[in-house]
Amino acid sequence: MWNQRESPLRVEKRFEFEEYSSISKFMKMVEELCKLKQIYPNISFGKNFVSITIFLGSEKLSKIEKDFSNQIDNFYFEI
């Protein structure tokens, strides 16, 4: 589940990984999606996690933003 935050409006999620190599695969998939959808979230990562923040254009998640976040979730479950 993505967490909605205010000031600024955004949704964010932290993805946990057991192996660093899985992070690399996940990040490559997210990179390709960003290029395809022209959405560029803030991304940070460490030894066993990736955090993604999507800044919202309005108070509610748009269909495009929702689809984008759902696709990222799907990538996580594929790995």
A tleap script that builds the chain and sets N, CA, C and O, in Angstrom:
source leaprc.protein.ff14SB
mol = sequence {
  NMET TRP ASN GLN ARG GLU SER PRO LEU ARG
  VAL GLU LYS ARG PHE GLU PHE GLU GLU TYR
  SER SER ILE SER LYS PHE MET LYS MET VAL
  GLU GLU LEU CYS LYS LEU LYS GLN ILE TYR
  PRO ASN ILE SER PHE GLY LYS ASN PHE VAL
  SER ILE THR ILE PHE LEU GLY SER GLU LYS
  LEU SER LYS ILE GLU LYS ASP PHE SER ASN
  GLN ILE ASP ASN PHE TYR PHE GLU CILE
}
set mol.1.N position { 0.849 -1.182 0.000 }
set mol.1.CA position { 0.000 0.000 0.000 }
set mol.1.C position { 0.888 1.238 0.000 }
set mol.1.O position { 1.842 1.337 0.772 }
set mol.2.N position { 0.564 2.161 -0.863 }
set mol.2.CA position { 1.279 3.421 -0.939 }
set mol.2.C position { 0.717 4.361 0.125 }
set mol.2.O position { -0.496 4.422 0.324 }
set mol.3.N position { 1.581 5.080 0.796 }
set mol.3.CA position { 1.180 6.012 1.848 }
set mol.3.C position { 1.056 7.409 1.263 }
set mol.3.O position { 1.979 7.898 0.610 }
set mol.4.N position { -0.083 8.051 1.496 }
set mol.4.CA position { -0.267 9.411 1.019 }
set mol.4.C position { 0.202 10.380 2.091 }
set mol.4.O position { -0.111 10.214 3.270 }
set mol.5.N position { 0.944 11.382 1.680 }
set mol.5.CA position { 1.489 12.403 2.576 }
set mol.5.C position { 1.110 13.780 2.059 }
set mol.5.O position { 0.742 13.957 0.898 }
set mol.6.N position { 1.211 14.747 2.959 }
set mol.6.CA position { 0.911 16.132 2.599 }
set mol.6.C position { 2.155 16.995 2.731 }
set mol.6.O position { 3.139 16.621 3.370 }
set mol.7.N position { 2.077 18.145 2.114 }
set mol.7.CA position { 3.080 19.203 2.252 }
set mol.7.C position { 4.499 18.757 1.898 }
set mol.7.O position { 5.335 18.636 2.793 }
set mol.8.N position { 4.785 18.517 0.660 }
set mol.8.CA position { 3.904 18.561 -0.508 }
set mol.8.C position { 3.127 17.252 -0.673 }
set mol.8.O position { 3.491 16.212 -0.123 }
set mol.9.N position { 2.054 17.342 -1.442 }
set mol.9.CA position { 1.225 16.158 -1.686 }
set mol.9.C position { 2.027 15.116 -2.444 }
set mol.9.O position { 2.650 15.410 -3.464 }
set mol.10.N position { 2.001 13.886 -1.927 }
set mol.10.CA position { 2.776 12.822 -2.538 }
set mol.10.C position { 2.288 11.473 -2.036 }
set mol.10.O position { 1.586 11.383 -1.029 }
set mol.11.N position { 2.672 10.433 -2.754 }
set mol.11.CA position { 2.509 9.062 -2.274 }
set mol.11.C position { 3.896 8.450 -2.248 }
set mol.11.O position { 4.744 8.756 -3.087 }
set mol.12.N position { 4.114 7.582 -1.273 }
set mol.12.CA position { 5.434 6.984 -1.154 }
set mol.12.C position { 5.328 5.552 -0.658 }
set mol.12.O position { 4.365 5.162 0.001 }
set mol.13.N position { 6.353 4.786 -0.999 }
set mol.13.CA position { 6.374 3.393 -0.576 }
set mol.13.C position { 7.822 2.930 -0.487 }
set mol.13.O position { 8.681 3.351 -1.261 }
set mol.14.N position { 8.065 2.055 0.475 }
set mol.14.CA position { 9.385 1.453 0.664 }
set mol.14.C position { 9.271 -0.031 0.312 }
set mol.14.O position { 8.398 -0.735 0.820 }
set mol.15.N position { 10.153 -0.487 -0.552 }
set mol.15.CA position { 10.201 -1.872 -0.991 }
set mol.15.C position { 11.435 -2.525 -0.374 }
set mol.15.O position { 12.545 -2.009 -0.508 }
set mol.16.N position { 11.244 -3.651 0.296 }
set mol.16.CA position { 12.337 -4.368 0.973 }
set mol.16.C position { 12.810 -5.535 0.111 }
set mol.16.O position { 12.001 -6.205 -0.530 }
set mol.17.N position { 14.115 -5.774 0.098 }
set mol.17.CA position { 14.715 -6.853 -0.682 }
set mol.17.C position { 15.696 -7.630 0.177 }
set mol.17.O position { 16.334 -7.069 1.068 }
set mol.18.N position { 15.814 -8.929 -0.097 }
set mol.18.CA position { 16.770 -9.760 0.624 }
set mol.18.C position { 18.154 -9.701 -0.006 }
set mol.18.O position { 19.157 -9.852 0.692 }
set mol.19.N position { 18.221 -9.482 -1.318 }
set mol.19.CA position { 19.493 -9.456 -2.029 }
set mol.19.C position { 19.637 -8.157 -2.806 }
set mol.19.O position { 18.674 -7.656 -3.386 }
set mol.20.N position { 20.845 -7.623 -2.812 }
set mol.20.CA position { 21.110 -6.384 -3.531 }
set mol.20.C position { 20.889 -6.563 -5.032 }
set mol.20.O position { 20.475 -5.623 -5.709 }
set mol.21.N position { 21.158 -7.751 -5.555 }
set mol.21.CA position { 20.972 -7.999 -6.989 }
set mol.21.C position { 19.504 -7.820 -7.395 }
set mol.21.O position { 19.220 -7.436 -8.529 }
set mol.22.N position { 18.585 -8.091 -6.489 }
set mol.22.CA position { 17.162 -7.887 -6.765 }
set mol.22.C position { 16.840 -6.405 -6.899 }
set mol.22.O position { 15.973 -6.019 -7.683 }
set mol.23.N position { 17.541 -5.580 -6.133 }
set mol.23.CA position { 17.339 -4.128 -6.225 }
set mol.23.C position { 17.712 -3.653 -7.618 }
set mol.23.O position { 16.996 -2.851 -8.218 }
set mol.24.N position { 18.820 -4.141 -8.130 }
set mol.24.CA position { 19.272 -3.757 -9.465 }
set mol.24.C position { 18.232 -4.111 -10.525 }
set mol.24.O position { 17.939 -3.290 -11.394 }
set mol.25.N position { 17.679 -5.300 -10.469 }
set mol.25.CA position { 16.651 -5.729 -11.420 }
set mol.25.C position { 15.406 -4.849 -11.303 }
set mol.25.O position { 14.849 -4.412 -12.311 }
set mol.26.N position { 14.980 -4.596 -10.078 }
set mol.26.CA position { 13.807 -3.765 -9.817 }
set mol.26.C position { 14.011 -2.351 -10.352 }
set mol.26.O position { 13.130 -1.791 -11.005 }
set mol.27.N position { 15.175 -1.785 -10.070 }
set mol.27.CA position { 15.464 -0.412 -10.501 }
set mol.27.C position { 15.476 -0.304 -12.028 }
set mol.27.O position { 15.025 0.705 -12.571 }
set mol.28.N position { 15.973 -1.300 -12.715 }
set mol.28.CA position { 15.984 -1.297 -14.178 }
set mol.28.C position { 14.559 -1.294 -14.714 }
set mol.28.O position { 14.256 -0.579 -15.669 }
set mol.29.N position { 13.688 -2.085 -14.109 }
set mol.29.CA position { 12.294 -2.138 -14.536 }
set mol.29.C position { 11.602 -0.793 -14.296 }
set mol.29.O position { 10.846 -0.314 -15.142 }
set mol.30.N position { 11.867 -0.196 -13.142 }
set mol.30.CA position { 11.278 1.112 -12.818 }
set mol.30.C position { 11.811 2.177 -13.777 }
set mol.30.O position { 11.060 3.039 -14.234 }
set mol.31.N position { 13.094 2.117 -14.076 }
set mol.31.CA position { 13.692 3.078 -15.014 }
set mol.31.C position { 12.984 3.042 -16.370 }
set mol.31.O position { 12.639 4.089 -16.918 }
set mol.32.N position { 12.771 1.855 -16.904 }
set mol.32.CA position { 12.101 1.718 -18.196 }
set mol.32.C position { 10.668 2.245 -18.144 }
set mol.32.O position { 10.206 2.889 -19.086 }
set mol.33.N position { 9.969 1.971 -17.046 }
set mol.33.CA position { 8.608 2.472 -16.875 }
set mol.33.C position { 8.585 4.000 -16.826 }
set mol.33.O position { 7.717 4.629 -17.432 }
set mol.34.N position { 9.526 4.589 -16.113 }
set mol.34.CA position { 9.609 6.053 -16.019 }
set mol.34.C position { 9.772 6.673 -17.401 }
set mol.34.O position { 9.108 7.656 -17.731 }
set mol.35.N position { 10.652 6.100 -18.200 }
set mol.35.CA position { 10.874 6.610 -19.556 }
set mol.35.C position { 9.615 6.477 -20.399 }
set mol.35.O position { 9.246 7.395 -21.132 }
set mol.36.N position { 8.958 5.328 -20.287 }
set mol.36.CA position { 7.755 5.076 -21.067 }
set mol.36.C position { 6.617 6.019 -20.691 }
set mol.36.O position { 5.942 6.564 -21.565 }
set mol.37.N position { 6.405 6.211 -19.395 }
set mol.37.CA position { 5.279 7.016 -18.903 }
set mol.37.C position { 5.611 8.494 -18.714 }
set mol.37.O position { 4.721 9.310 -18.473 }
set mol.38.N position { 6.901 8.836 -18.823 }
set mol.38.CA position { 7.346 10.213 -18.607 }
set mol.38.C position { 6.974 10.714 -17.207 }
set mol.38.O position { 6.584 11.867 -17.028 }
set mol.39.N position { 7.104 9.827 -16.229 }
set mol.39.CA position { 6.906 10.160 -14.817 }
set mol.39.C position { 8.226 9.870 -14.118 }
set mol.39.O position { 8.775 8.775 -14.246 }
set mol.40.N position { 8.729 10.842 -13.387 }
set mol.40.CA position { 10.041 10.694 -12.770 }
set mol.40.C position { 9.948 10.944 -11.263 }
set mol.40.O position { 10.112 12.075 -10.805 }
set mol.41.N position { 9.686 9.886 -10.501 }
set mol.41.CA position { 9.561 10.021 -9.046 }
set mol.41.C position { 10.931 10.191 -8.391 }
set mol.41.O position { 11.968 9.978 -9.021 }
set mol.42.N position { 10.913 10.570 -7.140 }
set mol.42.CA position { 12.142 10.553 -6.349 }
set mol.42.C position { 12.378 9.117 -5.908 }
set mol.42.O position { 11.469 8.453 -5.410 }
set mol.43.N position { 13.606 8.645 -6.094 }
set mol.43.CA position { 13.956 7.273 -5.748 }
set mol.43.C position { 15.227 7.288 -4.914 }
set mol.43.O position { 16.208 7.944 -5.265 }
set mol.44.N position { 15.198 6.559 -3.810 }
set mol.44.CA position { 16.414 6.369 -3.019 }
set mol.44.C position { 16.509 4.884 -2.694 }
set mol.44.O position { 15.502 4.178 -2.640 }
set mol.45.N position { 17.742 4.423 -2.477 }
set mol.45.CA position { 17.900 3.008 -2.179 }
set mol.45.C position { 19.111 2.794 -1.294 }
set mol.45.O position { 19.995 3.644 -1.188 }
set mol.46.N position { 19.122 1.650 -0.673 }
set mol.46.CA position { 20.222 1.248 0.183 }
set mol.46.C position { 20.504 -0.232 -0.015 }
set mol.46.O position { 20.129 -0.820 -1.030 }
set mol.47.N position { 21.152 -0.808 0.943 }
set mol.47.CA position { 21.574 -2.210 0.842 }
set mol.47.C position { 20.415 -3.175 0.628 }
set mol.47.O position { 20.557 -4.163 -0.092 }
set mol.48.N position { 19.267 -2.898 1.249 }
set mol.48.CA position { 18.155 -3.840 1.164 }
set mol.48.C position { 16.787 -3.183 0.942 }
set mol.48.O position { 15.758 -3.782 1.254 }
set mol.49.N position { 16.769 -1.961 0.406 }
set mol.49.CA position { 15.481 -1.293 0.185 }
set mol.49.C position { 15.545 -0.316 -0.983 }
set mol.49.O position { 16.616 0.135 -1.390 }
set mol.50.N position { 14.361 -0.006 -1.507 }
set mol.50.CA position { 14.168 1.078 -2.466 }
set mol.50.C position { 12.966 1.864 -1.979 }
set mol.50.O position { 11.920 1.281 -1.696 }
set mol.51.N position { 13.100 3.180 -1.878 }
set mol.51.CA position { 11.985 4.057 -1.518 }
set mol.51.C position { 11.632 4.906 -2.732 }
set mol.51.O position { 12.506 5.490 -3.373 }
set mol.52.N position { 10.345 4.964 -3.037 }
set mol.52.CA position { 9.873 5.724 -4.191 }
set mol.52.C position { 8.821 6.715 -3.725 }
set mol.52.O position { 7.894 6.363 -2.997 }
set mol.53.N position { 8.979 7.966 -4.158 }
set mol.53.CA position { 8.028 9.030 -3.852 }
set mol.53.C position { 7.530 9.630 -5.153 }
set mol.53.O position { 8.318 10.068 -5.991 }
set mol.54.N position { 6.209 9.645 -5.313 }
set mol.54.CA position { 5.577 10.253 -6.480 }
set mol.54.C position { 4.853 11.507 -6.009 }
set mol.54.O position { 3.929 11.429 -5.199 }
set mol.55.N position { 5.271 12.660 -6.515 }
set mol.55.CA position { 4.613 13.914 -6.165 }
set mol.55.C position { 3.365 14.063 -7.017 }
set mol.55.O position { 3.402 13.856 -8.230 }
set mol.56.N position { 2.251 14.426 -6.373 }
set mol.56.CA position { 0.944 14.463 -7.019 }
set mol.56.C position { 0.630 15.826 -7.604 }
set mol.56.O position { 1.029 16.863 -7.075 }
set mol.57.N position { -0.102 15.793 -8.720 }
set mol.57.CA position { -0.532 17.029 -9.355 }
set mol.57.C position { -1.798 17.594 -8.736 }
set mol.57.O position { -2.120 18.764 -8.942 }
set mol.58.N position { -2.527 16.767 -7.971 }
set mol.58.CA position { -3.751 17.215 -7.301 }
set mol.58.C position { -3.880 16.448 -5.991 }
set mol.58.O position { -3.025 15.628 -5.657 }
set mol.59.N position { -4.948 16.717 -5.254 }
set mol.59.CA position { -5.118 16.092 -3.940 }
set mol.59.C position { -5.386 14.591 -4.017 }
set mol.59.O position { -5.160 13.867 -3.048 }
set mol.60.N position { -5.856 14.137 -5.140 }
set mol.60.CA position { -6.127 12.706 -5.315 }
set mol.60.C position { -5.164 12.138 -6.345 }
set mol.60.O position { -4.690 12.838 -7.240 }
set mol.61.N position { -4.893 10.868 -6.193 }
set mol.61.CA position { -4.056 10.151 -7.137 }
set mol.61.C position { -4.793 10.073 -8.475 }
set mol.61.O position { -5.914 9.570 -8.539 }
set mol.62.N position { -4.162 10.571 -9.544 }
set mol.62.CA position { -4.790 10.494 -10.869 }
set mol.62.C position { -4.733 9.059 -11.377 }
set mol.62.O position { -4.018 8.225 -10.822 }
set mol.63.N position { -5.480 8.779 -12.418 }
set mol.63.CA position { -5.469 7.442 -13.012 }
set mol.63.C position { -4.058 7.098 -13.493 }
set mol.63.O position { -3.602 5.971 -13.300 }
set mol.64.N position { -3.377 8.033 -14.103 }
set mol.64.CA position { -2.018 7.804 -14.596 }
set mol.64.C position { -1.078 7.473 -13.438 }
set mol.64.O position { -0.294 6.528 -13.527 }
set mol.65.N position { -1.153 8.238 -12.364 }
set mol.65.CA position { -0.308 8.000 -11.189 }
set mol.65.C position { -0.657 6.661 -10.525 }
set mol.65.O position { 0.226 5.940 -10.061 }
set mol.66.N position { -1.942 6.345 -10.488 }
set mol.66.CA position { -2.368 5.075 -9.891 }
set mol.66.C position { -1.853 3.897 -10.715 }
set mol.66.O position { -1.322 2.936 -10.159 }
set mol.67.N position { -2.007 3.968 -12.030 }
set mol.67.CA position { -1.513 2.904 -12.902 }
set mol.67.C position { 0.002 2.758 -12.774 }
set mol.67.O position { 0.525 1.644 -12.732 }
set mol.68.N position { 0.690 3.875 -12.712 }
set mol.68.CA position { 2.145 3.885 -12.567 }
set mol.68.C position { 2.568 3.185 -11.266 }
set mol.68.O position { 3.458 2.335 -11.277 }
set mol.69.N position { 1.935 3.542 -10.165 }
set mol.69.CA position { 2.282 2.928 -8.876 }
set mol.69.C position { 1.908 1.444 -8.854 }
set mol.69.O position { 2.625 0.638 -8.261 }
set mol.70.N position { 0.796 1.077 -9.491 }
set mol.70.CA position { 0.409 -0.337 -9.567 }
set mol.70.C position { 1.419 -1.152 -10.378 }
set mol.70.O position { 1.724 -2.293 -10.030 }
set mol.71.N position { 1.930 -0.569 -11.448 }
set mol.71.CA position { 2.933 -1.261 -12.252 }
set mol.71.C position { 4.214 -1.478 -11.451 }
set mol.71.O position { 4.851 -2.525 -11.565 }
set mol.72.N position { 4.586 -0.505 -10.653 }
set mol.72.CA position { 5.771 -0.659 -9.796 }
set mol.72.C position { 5.536 -1.783 -8.790 }
set mol.72.O position { 6.421 -2.606 -8.558 }
set mol.73.N position { 4.352 -1.818 -8.197 }
set mol.73.CA position { 4.019 -2.924 -7.279 }
set mol.73.C position { 4.154 -4.275 -7.984 }
set mol.73.O position { 4.700 -5.222 -7.417 }
set mol.74.N position { 3.661 -4.363 -9.209 }
set mol.74.CA position { 3.741 -5.603 -9.970 }
set mol.74.C position { 5.196 -6.020 -10.204 }
set mol.74.O position { 5.526 -7.203 -10.113 }
set mol.75.N position { 6.060 -5.056 -10.504 }
set mol.75.CA position { 7.487 -5.354 -10.687 }
set mol.75.C position { 8.053 -5.997 -9.420 }
set mol.75.O position { 8.800 -6.974 -9.479 }
set mol.76.N position { 7.684 -5.431 -8.289 }
set mol.76.CA position { 8.189 -5.940 -7.008 }
set mol.76.C position { 7.789 -7.403 -6.802 }
set mol.76.O position { 8.592 -8.216 -6.345 }
set mol.77.N position { 6.550 -7.723 -7.140 }
set mol.77.CA position { 6.065 -9.091 -6.948 }
set mol.77.C position { 6.650 -10.067 -7.962 }
set mol.77.O position { 6.665 -11.274 -7.720 }
set mol.78.N position { 7.134 -9.555 -9.101 }
set mol.78.CA position { 7.761 -10.394 -10.115 }
set mol.78.C position { 9.167 -10.840 -9.710 }
set mol.78.O position { 9.651 -11.879 -10.159 }
set mol.79.N position { 9.805 -10.056 -8.873 }
set mol.79.CA position { 11.208 -10.328 -8.531 }
set mol.79.C position { 11.301 -11.354 -7.414 }
set mol.79.O position { 12.402 -11.709 -6.992 }
savepdb mol mol.pdb
quit
